[in-house]
Amino acid sequence: RLSKHQWGEELSEQEQVEAETLFQRYGYNAFLSDRLPLNRELPDTRPPRCGKKKYPDDLPTMSVVLIYLNEAPSIIKRAIHSIINRTPDQLLKEIILVDDHSKDLMENLDEYITLVNEEFPGLVKKIRHSEQLGLTQARLSGWKAAVGDVVAILDAHIEVYVQWAEPLLARIKEDRTVILTPVFDKVRFDDLSITPYNAAADAFDWALWCMYESFRPDMWLVLKFNANFQFLFIRSPAIMGILVADRKFFGEIGSLDGGMKIYGGENVELGIRVWLCGGSIEVIPCSKIAHIERAMKPYLPDLGEMVKRNALRVAEVWLDEYKYNVNIAWNLPLENHGIDIGDVSERKKLRERLKCKPFKWYLDNVYPLLDPLHDILSYGALTNDLKPDICVDQGSMPGNTPIVYSCHYYSPQVCSEINCKHTVNLFVDNYNRCLVDTGFGNIPGLYECKLAKEKRFHIMFCLQNGPIQNRETKKCLEIAEDQDGYYKLVVQQCSGQSWKIQNLIKNH
């Protein structure tokens, strides 16, 4: 629930109730959106040199697909308006709306489409699913209906910036095997203001949750020249969901995995598959889109279970001998996890037909920062015998202070023991961060293991069904009750406390 201040002090009580009702329906301030102009100005947040670039005249045409479920009509109208106003007429082939069976039929949106098509005959088309099929199927429906040379598949809660299309189309004109994504700026869900974001690679952890990955210029930043202008792009392991591709190449390489359900994983699967099977993924800094960060997603109140199922499907087809990392990240047994991932036989045949590379090539050449866990001794939730209903947890992010928290067994509480050069390092979460005794006070730290060694922190070591002790300081990781009756993690002289990790792989 948003505060009165966030809705605006000038609103009456009745207007605030209406605003709250719309927020609960859409996950953003639709009350404000309904009162903003469709052609609101956006600041130019591109890198300064982008505005000076000249692009070829003979660029390919683009079909823009907007997918949505239970979206405020004013948001969709603003997306359409910005695309028409900020895309050259000769480049914009069509705008295709894909409604994944929204509850509201939105007659006023249909009226707006009619008005647009009176001015631009046949420009806007609408597809409505007769039942809810999920994000992947909605994207596939839009792609199959498209006729432009290039297809851009976007969320409907976006606005495009000036000259957003030209750098994408120019890059695909040069190389049809690239799948591209613009850079997102964040539109706040409460006041719809814009927070500019810098370009970053679109990546993921072993649970296949998407995240931004800061890039090193020597690794990600690539410059290409031709006779007329310079391309600037970032090689990226995956995409965040919005994609731009040569329409035919997208089909040749397998489009999207139709076996994905509802939400999550399809963008990671696409990224891995494209890299392994002859294409590449790039982020284009000169193409920018403003994207609303919804306060809650429309499909499911808890998307974790569906993301888990889809992640296991990706792992089974593409990750080869590294697929166990996904099981560990989701705290699942390595064998017989009991989750139905659907039939993957056709996707495996696709991999064979495309003569795709092994996943090790991807780790070595595309995403070496994704560090696989080798020589795992045990993994899962880490509990103390004194209080077995609380688990070691990564704590607030960003941050480096682990905590104990009520056990929920998801990735922030998944620990693993790694046998490394005759020592046993204790990791927490999917970021391969080590539990350490920093030497400063009695609060443990949680740091990327390489950084911990550089800072000469003392890495904690674990013994199954025993203490967690540091071999140098001889101190133990233990729990202690504070003055308020809550438990916290401490590093102190060992008192005999014993810890247990859920899944033991190897006796040690």
C-alpha positions as CSV (number, residue, x, y, z in Angstrom):
1,R,0.0,0.0,0.0
2,L,1.3,3.5,-0.9
3,S,1.3,6.4,1.5
4,K,-0.9,9.5,1.1
5,H,2.2,11.4,0.1
6,Q,3.0,9.1,-2.7
7,W,-0.4,9.5,-4.2
8,G,-0.2,13.3,-3.9
9,E,-1.2,15.7,-1.1
10,E,-3.7,17.4,-3.4
11,L,-5.9,14.3,-3.8
12,S,-9.2,14.0,-2.0
13,E,-9.9,11.0,0.2
14,Q,-12.1,9.5,-2.6
15,E,-9.4,10.0,-5.2
16,Q,-6.9,8.3,-2.9
17,V,-9.2,5.3,-2.5
18,E,-9.5,5.2,-6.3
19,A,-5.7,5.4,-6.7
20,E,-5.2,2.6,-4.2
21,T,-7.7,0.4,-5.9
22,L,-6.0,0.9,-9.3
23,F,-2.6,0.2,-7.7
24,Q,-3.8,-3.1,-6.3
25,R,-5.1,-4.0,-9.8
26,Y,-2.1,-3.1,-11.9
27,G,1.0,-2.8,-9.6
28,Y,1.7,0.8,-10.4
29,N,0.1,4.2,-10.2
30,A,-2.5,3.9,-13.0
31,F,-4.5,6.8,-11.4
32,L,-1.5,9.1,-12.2
33,S,-1.0,7.5,-15.6
34,D,-4.6,8.2,-16.6
35,R,-3.8,11.9,-16.0
36,L,-0.5,12.2,-17.7
37,P,-0.3,13.2,-21.4
38,L,0.2,10.4,-23.9
39,N,3.1,12.3,-25.5
40,R,4.9,13.2,-22.3
41,E,8.5,14.2,-22.9
42,L,11.3,11.9,-21.8
43,P,14.8,13.2,-21.0
44,D,17.6,12.0,-23.3
45,T,19.5,9.7,-21.1
46,R,21.7,8.1,-23.8
47,P,25.5,8.5,-23.7
48,P,26.3,11.9,-25.2
49,R,27.9,10.5,-28.4
50,C,24.8,8.6,-29.3
51,G,23.0,11.7,-30.5
52,K,25.8,12.4,-33.0
53,K,25.6,9.1,-34.8
54,K,24.4,8.8,-38.3
55,Y,22.7,5.6,-39.5
56,P,22.2,4.1,-43.0
57,D,19.1,5.1,-44.9
58,D,18.3,1.5,-46.0
59,L,17.6,0.0,-42.6
60,P,15.3,-3.1,-42.3
61,T,11.7,-2.7,-41.2
62,M,10.5,-3.5,-37.7
63,S,7.4,-5.1,-36.2
64,V,7.0,-4.1,-32.6
65,V,5.2,-6.6,-30.4
66,L,3.7,-5.4,-27.0
67,I,2.6,-8.2,-24.7
68,Y,0.5,-7.6,-21.6
69,L,-1.7,-9.1,-19.0
70,N,-4.1,-6.8,-16.9
71,E,-2.4,-3.6,-18.0
72,A,-3.9,-0.1,-17.5
73,P,-5.2,1.1,-20.9
74,S,-3.4,4.5,-20.5
75,I,-0.1,2.7,-20.1
76,I,-0.6,0.8,-23.4
77,K,-1.7,3.9,-25.2
78,R,1.4,5.8,-24.1
79,A,3.6,2.9,-25.3
80,I,1.9,2.9,-28.7
81,H,2.1,6.7,-28.9
82,S,5.8,6.8,-28.1
83,I,6.6,4.1,-30.6
84,I,4.8,5.9,-33.4
85,N,6.2,9.3,-32.5
86,R,9.8,8.1,-32.0
87,T,10.2,5.6,-34.8
88,P,10.7,6.8,-38.4
89,D,7.6,6.0,-40.5
90,Q,9.6,4.0,-43.1
91,L,11.0,1.7,-40.4
92,L,7.9,0.9,-38.4
93,K,6.0,-1.9,-40.2
94,E,3.4,-2.6,-37.5
95,I,2.6,-2.6,-33.8
96,I,1.1,-5.9,-32.6
97,L,-0.6,-6.1,-29.2
98,V,-0.8,-9.5,-27.6
99,D,-3.3,-9.7,-24.7
100,D,-2.7,-12.9,-22.6
101,H,-6.3,-13.1,-21.6
102,S,-6.6,-10.0,-19.4
103,K,-9.7,-9.7,-17.2
104,D,-10.6,-6.3,-18.6
105,L,-11.6,-6.3,-22.3
106,M,-10.6,-2.6,-22.4
107,E,-13.1,-1.2,-24.9
108,N,-11.5,2.3,-24.7
109,L,-8.2,0.8,-25.8
110,D,-9.9,-0.7,-28.8
111,E,-11.4,2.8,-29.6
112,Y,-7.9,4.3,-29.4
113,I,-6.6,1.6,-31.8
114,T,-9.4,2.4,-34.3
115,L,-8.4,6.1,-34.2
116,V,-4.7,5.3,-34.7
117,N,-5.6,3.0,-37.7
118,E,-7.7,5.7,-39.2
119,E,-4.6,7.9,-39.4
120,F,-2.1,5.0,-40.1
121,P,-4.1,2.3,-41.8
122,G,-3.5,-1.2,-40.5
123,L,-0.6,-0.1,-38.3
124,V,-1.9,-1.5,-35.0
125,K,-3.1,-5.1,-34.7
126,K,-4.4,-6.9,-31.7
127,I,-4.2,-10.6,-30.7
128,R,-6.1,-11.8,-27.6
129,H,-5.5,-15.3,-26.2
130,S,-8.7,-17.2,-25.3
131,E,-7.0,-18.4,-22.2
132,Q,-3.9,-17.3,-20.2
133,L,-0.9,-19.0,-21.7
134,G,2.0,-17.1,-20.1
135,L,4.8,-14.8,-21.2
136,T,6.6,-17.2,-23.5
137,Q,3.5,-18.1,-25.5
138,A,2.5,-14.4,-25.7
139,R,5.9,-13.6,-27.2
140,L,5.6,-16.4,-29.6
141,S,2.2,-15.3,-30.7
142,G,3.5,-11.9,-31.5
143,W,6.5,-13.2,-33.4
144,K,4.4,-15.6,-35.5
145,A,2.1,-12.7,-36.5
146,A,4.9,-10.3,-37.4
147,V,5.9,-9.6,-41.0
148,G,8.6,-7.0,-40.6
149,D,12.3,-7.8,-41.3
150,V,13.1,-7.4,-37.6
151,V,10.8,-8.1,-34.6
152,A,11.1,-6.2,-31.3
153,I,9.2,-8.0,-28.5
154,L,8.6,-5.6,-25.6
155,D,6.5,-5.4,-22.5
156,A,3.5,-3.0,-22.9
157,H,4.5,-0.9,-19.8
158,I,7.3,0.9,-21.6
159,E,8.0,4.2,-23.4
160,V,10.7,4.4,-26.1
161,Y,13.2,7.2,-26.3
162,V,14.2,9.2,-29.4
163,Q,16.2,7.2,-32.0
164,W,15.7,4.0,-30.1
165,A,15.2,1.9,-33.2
166,E,18.0,3.0,-35.5
167,P,20.9,1.6,-33.6
168,L,19.1,-1.8,-33.2
169,L,18.3,-2.0,-36.9
170,A,21.7,-0.9,-38.0
171,R,23.4,-3.6,-35.9
172,I,21.1,-6.3,-37.2
173,K,21.7,-5.1,-40.8
174,E,25.4,-5.7,-40.2
175,D,24.9,-9.1,-38.5
176,R,21.6,-10.9,-38.7
177,T,22.7,-13.5,-36.1
178,V,22.7,-11.1,-33.1
179,I,19.8,-10.9,-30.6
180,L,19.7,-7.4,-29.2
181,T,18.3,-5.7,-26.1
182,P,18.1,-1.9,-25.4
183,V,19.2,-0.4,-22.1
184,F,16.3,0.0,-19.7
185,D,15.7,3.1,-17.6
186,K,13.5,2.5,-14.5
187,V,10.1,4.1,-14.3
188,R,9.0,4.1,-10.6
189,F,5.7,2.4,-9.9
190,D,4.5,5.1,-7.6
191,D,5.1,8.5,-9.2
192,L,6.1,7.2,-12.7
193,S,9.3,9.3,-12.6
194,I,12.4,8.0,-14.5
195,T,15.7,6.8,-13.0
196,P,18.4,6.5,-15.7
197,Y,20.4,3.3,-15.7
198,N,23.8,2.8,-17.2
199,A,24.4,0.0,-19.7
200,A,25.2,-3.4,-18.1
201,A,25.3,-7.0,-19.2
202,D,22.2,-9.1,-18.6
203,A,23.2,-12.1,-16.6
204,F,22.0,-14.7,-14.2
205,D,22.9,-16.9,-11.2
206,W,22.8,-20.7,-10.9
207,A,19.1,-20.5,-9.9
208,L,18.7,-18.8,-13.4
209,W,17.3,-15.6,-11.8
210,C,18.2,-12.7,-14.0
211,M,20.5,-9.9,-12.7
212,Y,22.6,-7.1,-14.1
213,E,26.3,-7.9,-14.3
214,S,28.8,-5.0,-14.3
215,F,31.1,-5.4,-17.2
216,R,34.9,-5.0,-17.6
217,P,35.7,-3.1,-20.8
218,D,38.2,-5.7,-21.9
219,M,35.5,-8.4,-21.6
220,W,32.2,-6.8,-22.6
221,L,32.8,-3.6,-24.5
222,V,33.2,-4.1,-28.2
223,L,33.6,-1.4,-30.8
224,K,32.9,-2.0,-34.5
225,F,33.6,0.4,-37.3
226,N,32.5,0.7,-40.9
227,A,32.9,3.5,-43.4
228,N,30.1,5.7,-42.0
229,F,29.6,5.2,-38.3
230,Q,30.6,3.4,-35.2
231,F,28.7,0.6,-33.4
232,L,28.9,0.5,-29.6
233,F,27.6,-2.6,-27.9
234,I,28.1,-4.9,-25.0
235,R,28.4,-8.7,-25.3
236,S,25.9,-10.1,-22.8
237,P,25.3,-13.7,-21.5
238,A,21.5,-13.4,-21.7
239,I,18.7,-10.9,-22.0
240,M,16.2,-9.5,-19.4
241,G,13.1,-10.4,-21.5
242,I,12.9,-7.6,-24.0
243,L,14.5,-8.7,-27.3
244,V,15.1,-7.5,-30.8
245,A,16.0,-10.0,-33.6
246,D,16.0,-10.7,-37.3
247,R,12.6,-12.2,-37.6
248,K,13.6,-15.2,-39.7
249,F,16.9,-15.9,-37.8
250,F,14.9,-15.9,-34.6
251,G,12.9,-18.8,-36.0
252,E,15.9,-20.6,-37.5
253,I,17.6,-20.7,-34.1
254,G,14.5,-22.0,-32.3
255,S,12.6,-18.9,-31.3
256,L,11.5,-19.5,-27.6
257,D,11.0,-22.7,-25.8
258,G,7.2,-23.2,-25.9
259,G,7.5,-25.7,-23.0
260,M,8.3,-22.9,-20.6
261,K,5.3,-22.2,-18.2
262,I,3.9,-18.9,-17.2
263,Y,7.0,-16.9,-16.3
264,G,10.8,-17.1,-15.9
265,G,13.7,-18.8,-17.5
266,E,12.9,-18.3,-21.2
267,N,15.2,-15.4,-21.5
268,V,18.2,-17.2,-19.9
269,E,17.4,-20.2,-22.2
270,L,17.4,-18.0,-25.2
271,G,20.7,-16.4,-24.2
272,I,22.5,-19.7,-23.7
273,R,21.0,-21.3,-26.8
274,V,21.9,-18.3,-29.1
275,W,25.5,-18.3,-27.9
276,L,25.9,-22.0,-28.2
277,C,24.2,-22.4,-31.6
278,G,25.9,-19.7,-33.7
279,G,24.6,-16.4,-32.7
280,S,25.3,-13.8,-30.0
281,I,23.6,-11.5,-27.5
282,E,24.3,-7.8,-27.3
283,V,23.1,-4.8,-25.3
284,I,23.0,-1.6,-27.3
285,P,23.7,1.5,-25.1
286,C,22.4,4.0,-27.7
287,S,19.0,2.4,-27.7
288,K,17.0,3.2,-24.6
289,I,13.6,2.3,-23.3
290,A,11.8,3.4,-20.1
291,H,10.3,0.4,-18.3
292,I,7.9,0.4,-15.3
293,E,9.1,-1.7,-12.4
294,R,5.8,-3.1,-11.2
295,A,5.4,-3.5,-7.4
296,M,3.9,-6.9,-8.0
297,K,3.8,-9.2,-11.0
298,P,0.4,-10.0,-12.6
299,Y,0.8,-13.8,-13.2
300,L,1.4,-15.4,-9.8
301,P,1.8,-14.0,-6.2
302,D,4.9,-16.2,-5.9
303,L,6.8,-16.8,-9.1
304,G,9.5,-18.9,-7.4
305,E,8.0,-22.3,-8.0
306,M,7.5,-21.6,-11.7
307,V,11.0,-20.1,-12.2
308,K,12.4,-23.3,-10.4
309,R,10.5,-25.6,-12.8
310,N,11.7,-23.7,-15.8
311,A,15.3,-23.5,-14.6
312,L,15.4,-27.3,-14.3
313,R,14.1,-27.6,-17.8
314,V,16.9,-25.3,-19.1
315,A,19.4,-27.2,-17.2
316,E,18.3,-30.6,-18.6
317,V,18.6,-29.4,-22.2
318,W,21.6,-27.1,-22.2
319,L,23.8,-27.3,-19.1
320,D,25.4,-30.7,-19.6
321,E,27.5,-31.8,-16.6
322,Y,27.0,-28.4,-14.9
323,K,23.2,-28.9,-14.4
324,Y,23.7,-30.0,-10.8
325,N,24.5,-26.4,-10.0
326,V,20.8,-25.5,-10.6
327,N,19.6,-28.2,-8.3
328,I,22.0,-27.0,-5.6
329,A,20.9,-23.3,-6.1
330,W,17.3,-24.4,-5.6
331,N,18.2,-26.7,-2.7
332,L,16.9,-29.8,-4.5
333,P,18.2,-33.4,-4.6
334,L,20.7,-34.0,-7.3
335,E,18.6,-37.0,-8.5
336,N,14.9,-37.4,-8.6
337,H,13.9,-33.9,-7.7
338,G,10.3,-34.8,-8.4
339,I,9.4,-31.7,-10.5
340,D,7.7,-32.2,-13.9
341,I,9.7,-30.2,-16.4
342,G,7.7,-31.4,-19.4
343,D,8.9,-33.1,-22.6
344,V,12.3,-31.8,-23.6
345,S,12.9,-34.2,-26.5
346,E,12.2,-31.7,-29.2
347,R,14.6,-29.1,-27.7
348,K,17.3,-31.7,-27.5
349,K,16.7,-32.5,-31.2
350,L,17.0,-28.8,-31.9
351,R,20.3,-28.7,-30.2
352,E,21.6,-31.6,-32.2
353,R,20.2,-30.2,-35.5
354,L,21.9,-26.8,-34.9
355,K,25.2,-28.5,-33.9
356,C,25.5,-26.4,-30.8
357,K,28.6,-26.2,-28.7
358,P,28.9,-27.7,-25.2
359,F,28.0,-25.6,-22.2
360,K,31.6,-25.6,-21.0
361,W,32.4,-23.4,-24.1
362,Y,29.8,-20.9,-22.8
363,L,31.4,-20.8,-19.4
364,D,34.9,-20.4,-20.8
365,N,34.1,-17.9,-23.6
366,V,30.9,-16.0,-22.7
367,Y,30.2,-16.0,-19.0
368,P,33.4,-17.0,-17.1
369,L,32.1,-15.0,-14.1
370,L,29.5,-17.7,-13.6
371,D,31.6,-19.9,-11.4
372,P,30.5,-23.5,-11.1
373,L,30.7,-25.3,-7.8
374,H,33.2,-28.2,-7.9
375,D,33.9,-30.8,-5.3
376,I,30.8,-30.2,-3.3
377,L,30.6,-32.0,-0.1
378,S,27.2,-30.9,1.1
379,Y,24.6,-28.2,0.5
380,G,21.3,-26.8,1.7
381,A,20.0,-24.9,4.6
382,L,22.5,-24.6,7.5
383,T,20.9,-24.9,11.0
384,N,22.2,-24.9,14.5
385,D,21.2,-27.6,16.9
386,L,20.3,-25.0,19.6
387,K,17.7,-23.4,17.3
388,P,16.9,-25.7,14.3
389,D,14.0,-23.5,13.0
390,I,16.3,-20.7,12.0
391,C,18.8,-20.8,9.1
392,V,21.9,-19.0,8.1
393,D,20.8,-16.3,5.6
394,Q,22.7,-13.9,3.3
395,G,20.9,-10.9,5.0
396,S,20.2,-7.6,3.3
397,M,21.5,-7.0,-0.3
398,P,23.6,-5.4,-1.2
399,G,25.5,-6.2,2.0
400,N,28.1,-8.4,3.6
401,T,26.6,-9.3,6.9
402,P,25.0,-12.8,7.2
403,I,22.1,-13.3,9.6
404,V,19.9,-16.1,11.0
405,Y,16.3,-16.0,9.8
406,S,13.3,-18.3,9.8
407,C,14.0,-21.1,7.5
408,H,12.4,-20.8,4.0
409,Y,15.1,-22.9,2.1
410,Y,15.3,-20.6,-1.0
411,S,18.6,-19.4,-2.5
412,P,19.5,-16.8,0.1
413,Q,19.7,-19.6,2.6
414,V,21.4,-22.2,0.4
415,C,24.9,-22.9,1.7
416,S,27.5,-25.3,0.3
417,E,30.7,-26.9,1.4
418,I,33.4,-27.0,-1.2
419,N,36.5,-29.2,-0.8
420,C,39.3,-26.9,-2.1
421,K,43.0,-27.9,-1.8
422,H,42.5,-29.9,1.3
423,T,40.4,-27.3,3.0
424,V,36.6,-27.1,3.3
425,N,35.3,-23.6,2.4
426,L,31.7,-22.7,3.4
427,F,29.8,-20.7,0.8
428,V,26.4,-19.0,1.2
429,D,23.9,-18.1,-1.6
430,N,24.4,-18.2,-5.4
431,Y,27.1,-15.6,-5.5
432,N,29.9,-17.9,-4.2
433,R,30.5,-15.8,-1.2
434,C,32.5,-17.2,1.7
435,L,31.6,-17.0,5.4
436,V,34.6,-15.3,7.1
437,D,36.0,-14.1,10.4
438,T,37.0,-10.6,9.4
439,G,39.1,-10.1,12.5
440,F,37.1,-7.0,13.4
441,G,34.6,-7.6,16.2
442,N,32.5,-10.7,16.6
443,I,30.2,-10.3,13.6
444,P,30.9,-12.7,10.7
445,G,31.2,-11.4,7.1
446,L,30.0,-12.7,3.8
447,Y,32.4,-11.8,1.0
448,E,33.2,-13.0,-2.5
449,C,35.9,-15.6,-1.8
450,K,38.6,-14.1,-3.9
451,L,38.1,-10.7,-2.3
452,A,38.1,-12.3,1.1
453,K,41.5,-13.8,0.5
454,E,42.8,-10.4,-0.9
455,K,41.7,-8.7,2.3
456,R,43.2,-11.6,4.3
457,F,39.9,-12.4,6.1
458,H,39.8,-15.8,7.7
459,I,37.5,-18.2,5.9
460,M,35.3,-20.3,8.1
461,F,35.4,-24.1,7.7
462,C,32.6,-26.5,8.4
463,L,32.3,-30.1,9.6
464,Q,29.1,-31.9,9.0
465,N,27.2,-32.3,12.3
466,G,29.9,-30.4,14.1
467,P,31.3,-26.9,14.7
468,I,32.0,-24.3,12.1
469,Q,35.5,-23.2,13.0
470,N,38.3,-21.1,11.6
471,R,41.5,-23.0,11.5
472,E,43.7,-19.9,12.0
473,T,41.8,-18.0,14.7
474,K,40.3,-21.1,16.2
475,K,37.1,-19.2,16.7
476,C,33.7,-20.7,15.8
477,L,30.6,-19.5,14.0
478,E,27.8,-19.7,16.6
479,I,24.4,-18.1,17.4
480,A,23.8,-15.9,20.4
481,E,20.6,-14.4,21.8
482,D,20.5,-10.6,22.0
483,Q,18.7,-8.4,24.5
484,D,15.5,-8.4,22.6
485,G,15.4,-12.2,22.5
486,Y,16.4,-12.5,18.8
487,Y,19.2,-14.6,17.6
488,K,22.2,-13.4,15.7
489,L,25.4,-14.9,14.2
490,V,28.6,-14.3,16.1
491,V,32.2,-15.4,15.8
492,Q,33.5,-16.3,19.3
493,Q,35.4,-18.9,21.3
494,C,33.9,-22.3,20.6
495,S,31.3,-23.4,23.1
496,G,30.4,-26.7,21.5
497,Q,27.5,-25.6,19.2
498,S,26.9,-28.0,16.3
499,W,25.7,-27.2,12.8
500,K,24.0,-29.3,10.1
501,I,23.6,-28.9,6.4
502,Q,20.6,-30.6,4.7
503,N,22.2,-32.6,1.9
504,L,25.4,-34.6,2.4
505,I,27.1,-35.7,-0.8
506,K,30.4,-37.0,0.4
507,N,31.6,-38.1,3.8
508,H,34.4,-36.0,5.1
